[in-house]
Every structure is written in structure tokens, then in C-alpha cells.
Amino acid sequence: MKVMIEKKCDEIKQFLIDKNIAYGNSALEPINIFSKNTAVEQLAVRMDDKINRLKKGSEYLGDDTIKDLTGYLVLYMIAKDIETEIKRI
């Protein structure tokens, strides 16, 4: 089981690194053109959207909603850590 957990976590890690290269750091540093919400709030909206897709059973072809949701949860934790650190300063 340990090896399976490590393999899946490594897969998510690489997925997030690849998406960060492709999209830049848009999840944690949004450009805020239309939405003025914080990164934490914007990630929460993205997670709501993914959960809604799971609930309705409506995925786009080629999407992996579970992997996307897992990635957003990791980014959400990072965003909360950054937010907490900024409040300490």
C-alpha cells in the first residue's frame, strides 16, 4: 500500500508541476481581471465546479475530474499556507 500511495502522490505532483508550466502560477497568483477574489476563494470555486461535475456525472472528454479536484485541494492547502504566512507578517 505504501508504494501505491507514493506512486499516486508522485503522479499528482507531476500533474501539478506540468500544469504550472503550461498555465503559469495562475491558481496561486490570479490576474484578477474579472474576479477580484483571492486565490483561496478562486480555488474554492474551481473545487465546487469539479464536485458539481462529479455529482452530475458530466465530464468533458479527456478530463480527469478526480485528478483535477485532488490537484485543486493541494493548491488550496498551499494557498491557505501562503495566506496564513502573509497574515503573520
C-alpha positions in Angstrom: 0.0 0.0 0.0 2.9 2.4 0.8 4.2 2.1 -2.7 0.8 2.7 -4.2 0.3 5.8 -2.1 3.8 7.1 -3.1 3.1 6.4 -6.8 -0.3 8.2 -6.8 1.2 11.2 -4.9 4.1 11.4 -7.3 1.6 11.3 -10.2 -0.4 14.2 -8.7 2.9 16.1 -8.0 4.0 15.8 -11.6 0.5 16.7 -12.8 0.6 19.9 -10.8 4.1 20.8 -12.0 3.1 20.2 -15.6 0.0 22.3 -15.3 2.0 25.1 -13.6 4.4 25.1 -16.5 1.6 25.2 -19.0 -0.6 27.8 -17.3 1.9 29.7 -15.1 1.1 30.2 -11.5 -2.4 31.3 -12.3 -4.0 29.3 -9.4 -1.9 30.9 -6.7 -1.4 34.3 -8.4 -4.6 35.0 -10.3 -4.5 38.1 -12.6 -7.9 39.3 -11.2 -9.2 40.9 -14.4 -12.8 39.8 -13.9 -12.8 38.3 -10.5 -11.2 40.1 -7.6 -11.3 37.1 -5.3 -8.3 35.8 -3.5 -6.5 32.7 -4.7 -8.2 30.8 -1.9 -11.7 31.9 -3.0 -11.0 31.2 -6.6 -9.7 27.7 -5.9 -12.8 27.0 -3.8 -15.0 27.9 -6.8 -12.9 25.6 -9.0 -13.4 22.8 -6.5 -17.1 23.5 -6.3 -17.2 23.2 -10.1 -15.4 19.9 -10.1 -17.6 18.5 -7.3 -20.6 19.6 -9.3 -19.3 17.6 -12.4 -18.8 14.6 -10.2 -22.3 14.9 -8.8 -23.9 15.3 -12.2 -21.7 12.7 -13.8 -20.7 15.1 -16.6 -17.1 15.1 -17.5 -15.6 16.6 -20.6 -13.9 14.2 -22.9 -10.3 13.7 -21.8 -10.8 15.3 -18.4 -9.9 13.6 -15.1 -12.2 15.3 -12.6 -10.9 13.4 -9.6 -7.3 14.2 -10.5 -8.2 17.9 -11.1 -10.1 18.0 -7.8 -7.1 16.4 -6.0 -4.8 19.0 -7.5 -7.0 21.9 -6.6 -7.1 20.6 -3.0 -3.3 20.5 -2.8 -3.2 24.1 -4.3 -5.9 25.2 -1.8 -3.7 23.9 1.1 -0.7 25.8 -0.3 -2.8 29.0 -0.8 -4.1 28.8 2.8 -0.5 28.4 4.0 0.6 31.4 2.0 -2.4 33.4 3.3 -1.6 32.4 6.9 2.1 33.4 6.4 1.1 36.8 4.9 -1.1 37.5 7.9 1.8 36.8 10.3 3.9 39.4 8.7 
